[in-house]
């Protein structure tokens, strides 16, 4: 009981009693607290403002509120509600039951609305305080209203006590969907949750991410602003500024505050401004904008998106483009006809109609109240009243269920508790004007918004639908819209920073919409503008810097169809063919002196080695595999080593034949001269090197991009993990070449006609030069290692062909037929027997050979070095001694004695 008494006292304190009639601007009327009424079996309360405001002054006593500023738009909405009630009664929708109404003017003020509730619920304006209102049966069973969310919140809080339904067609505040706080509140519109989502998505659609917001300090403004903050963040929309305007324009600081807000709007670079305000607040702000000639893109909330007053303001076209979301709308011919012939419902009264006519026709009391015209139809947008008519239809359909009506009568109890009507209202599902309507679990209509643009209409504006937004969060907008901001159909921009194109992402500065654009790194991409992070490529794909997508990397190797491999294959094939031709020439002219000096059999071995080297180049072509990687290096190593070993034999032969040694040293060096053994041993050593290389550090396939900036995977052979085997193999050939080069350098003064030192020097020098150049290129440019090595093989192989074989072929085909030794002796003015075929040992002694200074000028050609015959055997010959004196015609001071001593031993030398 103590708790019950406490609650009763609290509810009693909430009720404001007032019996003093209100006065209005223009004319004074002796009227009750509610200005319109019609009798009926079931009475519907209507709480809409026919006046915009109350005159605020210091309240000392609970006097009546003084309303002012007749509101034509809200007046028209109330007339739509009354007209729909009359239409339902006329149609007999509820057989045997007549709907009545009681309309009170809230004056857009919550306290005034609470005062009116007392009168509606109890005609005596005194409520009996109870602890249980389950059987509370007021005459007014439901209240339609209010217009503004702050008034509806106040009314819904009070009506929750009695569970009297409050059904609004304009109050969209989010908190009214809270059924724990406002269980008796319903509305025929969506919540502001959807409206702010619609606004944010519309901004995203037009790519506006830098906007300003001005909202009112009332419940509607603050709740909508908080909801917009969440939706703006979800759609990457940032606030350049946020400003608040006082709710009541009677506030003495209102104009000063409007000027401050206007200054903020002008100073900001945000071109889009969202105004969550009431129409009178917007009107005051626009006047300041027009005064300063400020143009922006204005986004209207539902509270003023169809404000006829603002659209008819002087110079309204100067403020710029105006867009807004509004609720469902629709015109009615019968309603417009009613507006042209305004009369009170028979049996009732409507002081608001009388006040309107008095204001319309100069407030003359003698003027007939029957006077009518089409002013309201021409001045106002009557489609705004559509949802008010839908609200009446919802009540009628719920009553039809509750009263158990059939086609002829209603069987239910007429004097029912209001909460029963609330239960049926929540479940109602009906069709009106070819559309279906029902309430969701929050008591809201789940329909859609219309997106309208204020098009210029002479000096004023008209409303044109350009799209819609459904509660499933999809925005549909027309294209090719003409914008005042751009003076064409190009969409205006409102951004803190320029959009980051695909391939780059945002680097946030001081706000999420203010950023620099940085390109995506290799291996990442962005396929949409204004992304925050680059997306890594999937495995098996890659992207370059500043890419919009990833693609599989292409494969790079020496393809058979590419020009470079074709040239190298042609060069290798030509080299093999050239060796074949040389081999034939050598066979045909094997008995000629040039071929005898070149040693046909040794040269054929060289040709075989070069052929293998040329063939190894072909293994460098095509897509590499493990077998090709191993085969090409082994083929080159063995083939070229075989060739170089033969050249080493030739260089060693010249070295032994023409350089001075003591008898002991000479014999020891001669013992080492076994050409077949030399060739086999040197080649076998290379084979061992290659075998160990293949066992311990074998070449393998390497698949990797040459650099992150490449979209190709370089497929090439990796010559082992450490490259040690590869290095030893090349170093071994280089060592052999260097030895050949040094031996040839030692014998460079030997006549070219009886030796190949010049060819050996040049070919080995070319080989060393080519491979010395190859090494740094191979190390620093590994992706081109394959073609570089193949080219080096070709160049060094051709070097040997041109230096060793082609000159011999030339001599055999077109050279002189004179005996080479005879040419040598003639060059030196030989004075003695011309029979030189048996010469096997030549000693050249300079005069004064016993002196210290000339001791080193002794030269000898040992008979064991070679026999200048092709037979390879020596015939039995008698000892003869001859002495020839030779005068070198090029040096007048030097005389030489040539002592020819023939010491013939029967022996055989084979190659």
TAPE-V669049 format. One record per residue. RES is the residue in one small letter. PSI is psi in radians with two decimals (NA if undefined). NEAR is the number of other C-alpha atoms within 10 Angstrom. Layout:
RES/PSI/NEAR ; RES/PSI/NEAR
This chain:
x/-0.73/7 ; x/-0.70/7 ; x/-0.72/9 ; x/-0.78/12 ; x/-0.64/12 ; x/-0.76/12 ; x/-0.72/15 ; x/-0.73/16 ; x/-0.65/14 ; x/-0.80/12 ; x/-0.62/15 ; x/-0.62/15 ; x/-0.42/9 ; x/-0.34/11 ; x/2.21/18 ; x/2.12/18 ; x/2.37/18 ; x/2.32/18 ; x/0.11/14 ; x/2.20/13 ; x/2.61/17 ; x/2.61/20 ; x/2.63/16 ; x/2.83/17 ; x/2.56/13 ; x/-1.26/16 ; x/2.62/14 ; x/2.37/10 ; x/2.38/15 ; x/1.82/9 ; x/2.85/14 ; x/3.11/14 ; x/-0.50/20 ; x/2.34/21 ; x/-0.08/19 ; x/2.46/23 ; x/2.59/23 ; x/2.36/20 ; x/2.74/17 ; x/2.91/17 ; x/-0.67/14 ; x/2.08/19 ; x/2.31/21 ; x/2.24/26 ; x/2.46/24 ; x/2.10/28 ; x/1.61/29 ; x/2.62/24 ; x/2.08/28 ; x/-0.13/26 ; x/2.58/24 ; x/-0.54/18 ; x/2.94/21 ; x/2.68/19 ; x/1.94/12 ; x/2.25/13 ; x/2.94/9 ; x/2.12/6 ; x/2.19/8 ; x/-0.70/6 ; x/2.70/6 ; x/1.12/11 ; x/2.97/13 ; x/2.69/16 ; x/2.41/23 ; x/1.93/18 ; x/2.68/24 ; x/2.94/18 ; x/1.50/15 ; x/2.29/21 ; x/1.83/16 ; x/-0.69/19 ; x/-0.85/23 ; x/-0.59/20 ; x/-0.75/18 ; x/-0.64/20 ; x/-0.74/24 ; x/-0.62/26 ; x/-0.60/23 ; x/-0.68/25 ; x/-0.80/24 ; x/-0.72/25 ; x/-0.68/20 ; x/-0.64/19 ; x/-0.78/23 ; x/-0.66/18 ; x/-0.71/14 ; x/-0.72/16 ; x/-0.73/19 ; x/-0.57/11 ; x/-0.17/10 ; x/0.61/14 ; x/-0.57/19 ; x/1.60/23 ; x/2.19/16 ; x/0.00/13 ; x/2.26/19 ; x/2.35/18 ; x/2.30/17 ; x/3.09/21 ; x/2.73/26 ; x/2.02/25 ; x/2.26/26 ; x/2.58/27 ; x/2.03/27 ; x/-0.28/31 ; x/0.46/28 ; x/0.58/23 ; x/2.19/21 ; x/-0.72/19 ; x/-0.69/16 ; x/-0.70/21 ; x/-0.69/24 ; x/-0.61/21 ; x/-0.69/23 ; x/-0.54/24 ; x/-0.69/23 ; x/-0.76/18 ; x/-0.68/23 ; x/-0.74/26 ; x/-0.51/23 ; x/2.02/15 ; x/-0.47/12 ; x/0.00/10 ; x/0.38/19 ; x/2.02/15 ; x/2.35/16 ; x/2.07/10 ; x/2.22/14 ; x/2.85/16 ; x/-0.30/16 ; x/2.07/11 ; x/0.44/13 ; x/-0.63/14 ; x/0.40/11 ; x/2.14/17 ; x/1.31/17 ; x/2.87/19 ; x/-0.67/21 ; x/2.02/25 ; x/-0.36/25 ; x/2.61/27 ; x/2.25/25 ; x/2.08/25 ; x/-3.00/30 ; x/-3.04/28 ; x/-0.88/22 ; x/2.64/25 ; x/-0.67/27 ; x/-0.62/21 ; x/-0.73/26 ; x/-0.66/28 ; x/-0.74/22 ; x/-0.79/16 ; x/-0.76/25 ; x/-0.60/26 ; x/-0.66/17 ; x/-0.74/19 ; x/-0.30/22 ; x/-0.54/18 ; x/-0.71/16 ; x/-0.12/21 ; x/0.70/25 ; x/2.18/27 ; x/2.39/26 ; x/2.00/26 ; x/1.98/30 ; x/2.62/27 ; x/0.09/26 ; x/-0.35/25 ; x/1.98/27 ; x/0.16/29 ; x/2.46/24 ; x/-0.68/20 ; x/-0.33/18 ; x/-0.20/27 ; x/-0.10/22 ; x/1.82/12 ; x/-0.23/14 ; x/-0.64/9 ; x/-0.63/14 ; x/1.19/24 ; x/-0.34/22 ; x/0.12/27 ; x/2.35/29 ; x/2.86/29 ; x/2.67/25 ; x/0.41/27 ; x/2.87/24 ; x/2.87/28 ; x/2.79/24 ; x/-0.30/24 ; x/-0.73/21 ; x/-0.59/23 ; x/-0.78/30 ; x/-0.57/23 ; x/-0.71/23 ; x/-0.75/27 ; x/-0.81/24 ; x/-0.71/23 ; x/-0.58/23 ; x/-0.69/23 ; x/-0.73/21 ; x/-0.65/15 ; x/-0.71/14 ; x/0.06/13 ; x/0.69/18 ; x/1.89/23 ; x/0.14/29 ; x/1.69/26 ; x/2.76/26 ; x/2.70/22 ; x/2.30/21 ; x/2.16/20 ; x/2.79/25 ; x/2.77/22 ; x/0.30/18 ; x/3.11/19 ; x/-0.74/19 ; x/-0.84/26 ; x/-0.80/25 ; x/-0.70/17 ; x/-0.75/21 ; x/-0.66/24 ; x/-0.78/23 ; x/-0.68/14 ; x/-0.68/19 ; x/-0.60/25 ; x/-0.77/17 ; x/-0.80/15 ; x/-0.60/21 ; x/-0.75/22 ; x/-0.68/14 ; x/-0.41/12 ; x/0.30/17 ; x/0.73/18 ; x/2.28/24 ; x/2.67/20 ; x/2.11/19 ; x/-0.57/22 ; x/2.85/16 ; x/2.22/16 ; x/2.66/18 ; x/2.38/19 ; x/2.53/24 ; x/2.58/19 ; x/-0.69/18 ; x/2.22/18 ; x/-0.13/15 ; x/-0.19/14 ; x/2.31/11 ; x/-0.40/10 ; x/0.13/11 ; x/-0.89/17 ; x/-0.67/17 ; x/-0.70/10 ; x/-0.67/17 ; x/-0.72/23 ; x/-0.67/15 ; x/-0.75/13 ; x/-0.74/20 ; x/-0.69/19 ; x/-0.70/15 ; x/-0.72/16 ; x/-0.75/25 ; x/-0.61/16 ; x/-0.31/9 ; x/2.61/13 ; x/0.03/15 ; x/2.16/22 ; x/-0.17/22 ; x/2.31/26 ; x/2.17/23 ; x/2.19/22 ; x/1.81/28 ; x/1.31/29 ; x/2.92/27 ; x/2.84/23 ; x/-0.65/21 ; x/-0.56/17 ; x/-0.73/21 ; x/-0.70/22 ; x/-0.75/19 ; x/-0.67/16 ; x/-0.72/20 ; x/-0.57/23 ; x/-0.69/19 ; x/-0.65/19 ; x/-0.73/23 ; x/-0.68/17 ; x/-0.67/12 ; x/0.11/14 ; x/0.84/14 ; x/2.22/16 ; x/2.31/20 ; x/3.11/20 ; x/2.02/22 ; x/2.30/20 ; x/2.10/23 ; x/2.39/26 ; x/2.97/25 ; x/-0.35/23 ; x/-0.46/24 ; x/0.18/23 ; x/-0.35/25 ; x/0.56/26 ; x/1.97/21 ; x/-0.59/19 ; x/-0.80/16 ; x/-0.68/20 ; x/-0.35/24 ; x/0.16/16 ; x/2.63/15 ; x/2.36/12 ; x/0.50/16 ; x/-0.42/20 ; x/-0.25/22 ; x/-0.33/18 ; x/-0.29/22 ; x/-2.78/19 ; x/2.51/23 ; x/2.18/24 ; x/2.74/22 ; x/2.77/27 ; x/2.37/28 ; x/2.87/25 ; x/3.12/22 ; x/2.50/17 ; x/2.84/15 ; x/2.47/12 ; x/2.73/13 ; x/2.14/15 ; x/-0.68/9 ; x/-0.62/11 ; x/-0.72/20 ; x/-0.60/17 ; x/-0.67/12 ; x/-0.71/16 ; x/-0.48/21 ; x/-0.23/15 ; x/1.15/14 ; x/2.16/19 ; x/2.74/16 ; x/2.70/19 ; x/2.36/18 ; x/2.30/9 ; x/-0.09/9 ; x/-2.87/14 ; x/2.79/17 ; x/1.66/20 ; x/-0.38/17 ; x/-0.61/24 ; x/-0.74/18 ; x/-0.74/19 ; x/-0.72/20 ; x/-0.81/20 ; x/-0.58/21 ; x/-0.72/20 ; x/-0.65/15 ; x/-0.65/14 ; x/0.81/15 ; x/0.39/10 ; x/0.67/15 ; x/2.14/14 ; x/-0.34/10 ; x/-0.19/7 ; x/2.34/12 ; x/2.28/11 ; x/-0.17/17 ; x/-0.10/10 ; x/2.31/14 ; x/2.80/16 ; x/-3.06/13 ; x/0.48/13 ; x/-0.81/11 ; x/-0.69/16 ; x/-0.70/16 ; x/-0.48/10 ; x/-0.64/13 ; x/2.78/16 ; x/1.66/19 ; x/-0.25/22 ; x/-0.32/16 ; x/-0.33/22 ; x/0.05/25 ; x/-0.83/20 ; x/-0.37/23 ; x/-0.65/26 ; x/-0.64/23 ; x/-0.66/20 ; x/-0.74/22 ; x/-0.70/21 ; x/-0.68/20 ; x/-0.74/25 ; x/-0.75/20 ; x/-0.73/20 ; x/-0.64/21 ; x/-0.70/23 ; x/-0.61/24 ; x/-0.64/20 ; x/-0.79/17 ; x/-0.71/21 ; x/0.04/19 ; x/0.94/14 ; x/2.48/19 ; x/-2.76/13 ; x/-0.24/9 ; x/-0.51/11 ; x/2.93/15 ; x/2.27/19 ; x/-0.23/14 ; x/2.92/14 ; x/2.28/10 ; x/-0.66/14 ; x/1.32/13 ; x/2.76/18 ; x/2.47/21 ; x/-0.51/22 ; x/-0.43/22 ; x/-0.70/17 ; x/-0.64/21 ; x/-0.71/26 ; x/-0.77/14 ; x/-0.58/18 ; x/-0.66/24 ; x/-0.50/19 ; x/-0.07/15 ; x/2.51/18 ; x/1.97/14 ; x/2.96/14 ; x/2.48/13 ; x/2.29/11 ; x/0.77/9 ; x/0.45/6 ; x/2.61/8 ; x/2.48/10 ; x/2.51/18 ; x/2.85/19 ; x/2.51/21 ; x/-3.00/13 ; x/-0.34/12 ; x/0.09/19 ; x/0.33/26 ; x/2.68/23 ; x/2.31/19 ; x/1.08/20 ; x/-2.57/19 ; x/2.97/22 ; x/2.71/24 ; x/2.34/22 ; x/2.12/25 ; x/2.68/22 ; x/2.46/24 ; x/1.74/21 ; x/2.61/20 ; x/2.43/16 ; x/1.37/12 ; x/-2.15/8 ; x/-0.03/13 ; x/-2.88/17 ; x/2.66/20 ; x/2.75/16 ; x/2.27/21 ; x/2.23/14 ; x/2.23/17 ; x/0.00/16 ; x/-3.03/16 ; x/2.90/21 ; x/2.16/24 ; x/2.78/17 ; x/-0.13/18 ; x/0.25/10 ; x/0.71/12 ; x/2.36/14 ; x/2.28/18 ; x/2.14/14 ; x/2.44/18 ; x/2.72/10 ; x/3.02/11 ; x/0.81/10 ; x/2.37/13 ; x/2.22/14 ; x/2.36/18 ; x/-0.55/20 ; x/-0.63/18 ; x/-0.12/13 ; x/0.37/10 ; x/-2.87/12 ; x/0.11/13 ; x/2.25/13 ; x/2.30/17 ; x/2.80/19 ; x/2.57/18 ; x/1.56/21 ; x/2.56/21 ; x/-0.63/21 ; x/2.72/14 ; x/2.59/14 ; x/2.41/19 ; x/2.10/21 ; x/2.78/19 ; x/2.46/20 ; x/-0.18/25 ; x/2.87/29 ; x/2.98/26 ; x/2.39/24 ; x/1.82/18 ; x/2.43/13 ; x/-1.96/10 ; x/-0.26/7 ; x/2.75/11 ; x/-0.36/18 ; x/-0.07/23 ; x/2.05/18 ; x/2.93/20 ; x/2.69/15 ; x/2.20/20 ; x/2.47/14 ; x/2.63/20 ; x/2.45/24 ; x/2.98/19 ; x/2.44/20 ; x/0.03/24 ; x/2.89/25 ; x/2.89/27 ; x/2.18/25 ; x/0.06/17 ; x/2.73/14 ; x/2.66/15 ; x/0.65/21 ; x/2.68/19 ; x/-0.51/16 ; x/2.59/14 ; x/2.56/22 ; x/2.22/17 ; x/2.57/18 ; x/2.61/17 ; x/2.81/12 ; x/2.32/9 ; x/-0.07/9 ; x/2.91/16 ; x/2.85/24 ; x/2.68/24 ; x/3.08/20 ; x/2.44/17 ; x/0.67/21 ; x/2.69/21 ; x/0.00/20 ; x/2.95/20 ; x/2.56/23 ; x/2.70/14 ; x/2.42/15 ; x/2.46/16 ; x/2.80/14 ; x/2.34/16 ; x/2.11/18 ; x/-3.13/23 ; x/1.52/22 ; x/2.56/16 ; x/-0.48/14 ; x/-0.10/10 ; x/2.65/12 ; x/-0.77/11 ; x/-0.88/14 ; x/-0.63/21 ; x/-0.76/15 ; x/-0.77/11 ; x/-0.66/20 ; x/-0.68/22 ; x/-0.70/13 ; x/-0.71/18 ; x/-0.76/25 ; x/-0.69/17 ; x/-0.65/13 ; x/-0.77/21 ; x/-0.73/20 ; x/-0.71/13 ; x/-0.70/17 ; x/-0.65/22 ; x/-0.75/15 ; x/-0.75/13 ; x/-0.71/20 ; x/-0.72/19 ; x/-0.75/12 ; x/-0.75/18 ; x/-0.70/25 ; x/-0.75/14 ; x/-0.75/12 ; x/0.56/17 ; x/-0.38/19 ; x/-0.04/14 ; x/2.63/15 ; x/-0.75/20 ; x/-0.71/26 ; x/-0.62/23 ; x/-0.76/18 ; x/-0.53/18 ; x/-0.16/19 ; x/1.60/16 ; x/-0.82/19 ; x/-0.73/16 ; x/-0.67/19 ; x/-0.61/21 ; x/-0.66/18 ; x/-0.72/17 ; x/-0.74/25 ; x/-0.70/26 ; x/-0.75/19 ; x/-0.72/25 ; x/-0.62/30 ; x/-0.73/25 ; x/-0.69/21 ; x/-0.78/31 ; x/-0.71/28 ; x/-0.55/20 ; x/-0.47/24 ; x/-0.60/27 ; x/-0.56/19 ; x/-0.26/21 ; x/-0.25/26 ; x/2.83/23 ; x/-3.14/15 ; x/2.16/16 ; x/2.59/19 ; x/3.03/16 ; x/-0.71/15 ; x/-0.72/12 ; x/-0.69/21 ; x/-0.68/20 ; x/-0.72/21 ; x/-0.74/15 ; x/-0.68/19 ; x/-0.71/22 ; x/-0.72/23 ; x/-0.81/21 ; x/-0.81/24 ; x/-0.84/25 ; x/-0.75/24 ; x/-0.83/25 ; x/-0.58/26 ; x/-0.73/30 ; x/-0.74/28 ; x/-0.82/26 ; x/-0.59/26 ; x/-0.64/27 ; x/-0.70/26 ; x/-0.63/28 ; x/-0.65/25 ; x/-0.78/20 ; x/-0.75/23 ; x/-0.68/25 ; x/-0.66/22 ; x/-0.82/20 ; x/-0.71/23 ; x/-0.75/23 ; x/-0.62/22 ; x/-0.62/22 ; x/0.04/21 ; x/2.54/17 ; x/2.30/17 ; x/2.78/15 ; x/2.88/8 ; x/-0.68/10 ; x/-0.82/9 ; x/-0.71/11 ; x/-0.76/17 ; x/-0.68/13 ; x/-0.74/11 ; x/-0.61/14 ; x/-0.57/16 ; x/-0.50/9 ; x/-0.19/11 ; x/1.57/15 ; x/1.55/14 ; x/-0.88/20 ; x/-0.73/14 ; x/-0.72/11 ; x/-0.83/16 ; x/-0.79/21 ; x/-0.79/14 ; x/-0.82/14 ; x/-0.78/20 ; x/-0.67/23 ; x/-0.70/15 ; x/-0.72/15 ; x/-0.67/23 ; x/-0.69/17 ; x/-0.74/12 ; x/-0.81/18 ; x/-0.69/22 ; x/-0.82/15 ; x/-0.64/13 ; x/-0.81/22 ; x/-0.52/18 ; x/-0.81/10 ; x/-0.43/12 ; x/1.05/17 ; x/2.54/21 ; x/2.60/26 ; x/3.06/20 ; x/2.40/17 ; x/2.04/17 ; x/1.83/15 ; x/2.64/15 ; x/2.49/18 ; x/-0.48/17 ; x/2.81/12 ; x/-0.36/15 ; x/0.13/14 ; x/2.47/16 ; x/0.25/22 ; x/2.53/19 ; x/2.09/19 ; x/1.99/22 ; x/1.92/20 ; x/2.97/25 ; x/2.30/23 ; x/2.10/21 ; x/0.98/22 ; x/2.86/19 ; x/-0.59/12 ; x/-0.20/12 ; x/0.21/15 ; x/-0.82/13 ; x/-0.73/23 ; x/-0.73/21 ; x/-0.70/12 ; x/-0.70/15 ; x/-0.86/25 ; x/-0.65/17 ; x/-0.62/13 ; x/-0.78/17 ; x/-0.71/23 ; x/-0.66/19 ; x/-0.77/13 ; x/-0.75/18 ; x/-0.68/25 ; x/-0.69/18 ; x/-0.77/16 ; x/-0.75/27 ; x/-0.79/24 ; x/-0.71/17 ; x/-0.71/22 ; x/-0.64/29 ; x/-0.68/16 ; x/-0.60/16 ; x/0.46/22 ; x/-0.36/19 ; x/-0.08/13 ; x/2.41/18 ; x/2.34/13 ; x/-0.44/12 ; x/-0.41/13 ; x/0.15/15 ; x/2.96/23 ; x/0.50/22 ; x/-0.71/26 ; x/-0.75/19 ; x/-0.71/21 ; x/-0.79/27 ; x/-0.86/22 ; x/-0.78/17 ; x/-0.73/25 ; x/-0.63/26 ; x/-0.72/17 ; x/-0.77/20 ; x/-0.84/24 ; x/-0.70/19 ; x/-0.80/13 ; x/-0.79/17 ; x/-0.45/20 ; x/-0.65/12 ; x/-0.58/13 ; x/-0.70/16 ; x/-0.93/16 ; x/-0.61/11 ; x/-0.73/16 ; x/-0.68/16 ; x/-0.78/11 ; x/-0.34/10 ; x/1.18/12 ; x/-0.52/15 ; x/-0.38/22 ; x/0.26/17 ; x/-0.64/19 ; x/-0.97/19 ; x/-0.55/19 ; x/-0.77/19 ; x/-0.72/19 ; x/-0.72/24 ; x/-0.69/18 ; x/-0.69/19 ; x/-0.77/23 ; x/-0.82/21 ; x/-0.82/17 ; x/-0.60/22 ; x/-0.78/24 ; x/-0.56/22 ; x/-0.73/19 ; x/-0.69/24 ; x/-0.85/20 ; x/-0.51/13 ; x/-0.54/19 ; x/-0.61/21 ; x/-0.79/22 ; x/-0.71/15 ; x/-0.68/15 ; x/-0.70/22 ; x/-0.70/19 ; x/-0.80/12 ; x/-0.68/15 ; x/-0.62/21 ; x/-0.76/13 ; x/0.04/9 ; x/3.08/12 ; x/2.51/10 ; x/-0.06/11 ; x/2.47/9 ; x/2.32/11 ; x/-0.76/14 ; x/-0.65/15 ; x/-0.68/15 ; x/-0.69/12 ; x/-0.81/14 ; x/-0.62/14 ; x/-0.64/12 ; x/-0.54/11 ; x/0.28/14 ; x/1.04/14 ; x/2.29/17 ; x/1.41/14 ; x/-2.83/12 ; x/2.29/9 ; x/-0.03/10 ; x/1.70/8 ; x/0.06/12 ; x/-0.45/12 ; x/0.19/15 ; x/2.19/16 ; x/-0.29/21 ; x/2.25/20 ; x/2.25/17 ; x/2.20/15 ; x/2.01/16 ; x/2.27/19 ; x/2.62/18 ; x/2.54/14 ; x/0.51/10 ; x/-0.33/13 ; x/-0.21/11 ; x/2.71/9 ; x/-0.63/8 ; x/-0.41/9 ; x/0.15/13 ; x/-0.55/13 ; x/-0.04/12 ; x/0.32/13 ; x/2.35/13 ; x/2.49/15 ; x/2.53/16 ; x/1.94/17 ; x/2.53/21 ; x/-0.27/18 ; x/-0.12/17 ; x/-0.87/20 ; x/2.81/16 ; x/2.24/19 ; x/0.58/17 ; x/2.69/13 ; x/-0.19/16 ; x/-0.51/11 ; x/0.05/13 ; x/2.74/14 ; x/2.36/16 ; x/2.78/10 ; x/2.19/9 ; x/2.57/12 ; x/2.70/9 ; x/2.30/9 ; x/2.60/10 ; x/2.24/10 ; x/2.59/11 ; x/2.20/13 ; x/2.31/14 ; x/2.21/14 ; x/2.33/18 ; x/2.07/18 ; x/1.94/15 ; x/-0.24/12 ; x/-0.20/8 ; x/1.99/8 ; x/-0.47/8 ; x/-0.22/8 ; x/2.34/11 ; x/2.50/15 ; x/2.60/14 ; x/2.17/15 ; x/2.04/19 ; x/1.99/17 ; x/2.01/18 ; x/2.17/17 ; x/2.00/18 ; x/1.79/17 ; x/2.18/19 ; x/2.50/14 ; x/1.90/10 ; x/2.93/10 ; x/2.34/10 ; x/2.15/15 ; x/2.67/11 ; x/NA/11
